[in-house]
């Protein structure tokens, strides 16, 4: 489009019906935003919890004492080997949590 055509389009008058339609559209968009805000907040909280769990698990894997097992969790050639090493890390992680729980109970004074 040429500049003259754009100027002509800009000077076209909007009818009252078109103004009313635009106002109705604005109101509808505001209502949608208001109605969707709680949904997005809940979705954000859920994704945040999932991301935190993944981050915690990654930190647990990094703290595993045998780095070869950690390497094999991700890069082993066979799926069976990867699963075996993942299970080793998970078992170790569960044992560490149980030990921390036991230490907490034994360190409390009555």
N, C-alpha and C positions, 0 to 999 in steps of 0.2 A: 504494500500500500504506500501511496505517496503521502507526503506531509499534508497536502491539501485535503486528501480524503480523511486522514486522521483528525484534522481540525474540524471537518464537517461532522464526523462522528461525535466529537466531543461537544459540539454545540447543539446536538439533537436534544430536544426537551423530553423529559421523562413524564409519562402520564401519571395521573393519580393512582390508577390501578397498578401500574408498575411500582410506584413508590410503596403502596400497601403490600404488594407481593414481596418486595425487598425487606420491609419491616417485619413481615411475618416470618421470612426466612431467618432473619437475625434473631428473633425471639426463639424460633425452633432450635437454632444452633446453640443458643445460650442454655436452653433446657436440656439439650443433649449433653452439653459439657457438665452441667450441674448433676445430672443423673449418672454420668459415667465416672465422676471423680471418686466415689467410694470404691467402685470396681477397680479402678487403676491403683488406688491406694492398697487394696487387699492383694492385688496381683504383685505390686512392688514388694510388699512384705513377704509374700511367698517366695518370690525369686531371690530376695535378700537372704532368707533362711537357707534356701538350697545352695546359694553361692557360699555362704558361711560353712555349711557342712562339707562342701567340696574342698574349701580352703583348709579346714581342719584335717580332713583326710589326707590331703597333700602334705601337710606339715607332719602328720604321723608317719607317712611313708618316708619322708626325708629323714626322720629321726631313727629309722630302723638301723640297727648296728651293722648289718652285713649289706654293704652297698651293691654287691653282686646280685643279691636277691632282688633288690629294688630295680636294678637295671633289667633283670630278666622279667620282671613284672610287665615291663613296657615293650621290650625289644626282643624277646625270645622268638625263635623261628616258629615253633609249634604253639598252637593255642593251649594244648594240654600243659605245656611247661609254663606258659604265662599264668594260667589259672592256678597251678600248683603254687607258684611263688606269690601270687596275690593272696591266696588262702594262708600262706605262711605269715605274711605281713598282717593280715586281719586277725589271725589267732594271737600273734604277738601283741597286737594293739589291745585286744580284749583282755589279755593277761595283765597288761600294764594298767588298764583301767581298774581291774579287780584289785591289784596291789595298791593302787592309790586309794581306793575305797577302804581297804583293810587298814592302811596306814592312818587314814583319817579317823577311823573308829578307835584304833588303839592309842592314838595320841590324845584323845579327849579325856579330860579329868572329870571324875565324878565327885 
